[in-house]
Amino acid sequence: MSASGKLVVDASVAVKWYVPEVGTAEATAILNGGDSLLAPDLLVAEFGNVIWKKVRRGELSPSEASDVADAFVAACPLALRPASAFLRPALDIATRWQRTVYDALYLAVALAEGCPLITGDDRLVRALSSTELAKVVRPLLAVER
């Protein structure tokens, strides 16, 4: 999928590997697509937070959430980059484009690695659609299966 053979994915994509929802087929295609998958290590906390929210909303039982967390930790298919190494560029991105530092960390990794960020966060895609970062951010649902 990626010319560089690398893709940065965020938690909105990674959760779909373990919890069926809209975009699961596209996320699975990325997982099985042969590219090296990267993310800042922040993804682990965000992944856990998404799973916790699903428990709070009744979408997963606590037991199911524990199973998902265990499966993710046991077979994490991502090369995690230390967020601390990307804090400065992420802060610059966040300040310049009015995005959260959390989102900007994924963007900073993608820019440093010379590859796209795939996200299920449509608000992020829309917010950056008229900026120079539009070429870096790609919506999950536009990924070919």
Beta strands, then each sheet from edge to edge (+ up, - down):
strand 1: 6-9
strand 2: 36-40
strand 3: 79-81
strand 4: 117-119
strand 5: 137-139
sheet 1: 3+ 2+ 1+ 4+ 5+
end
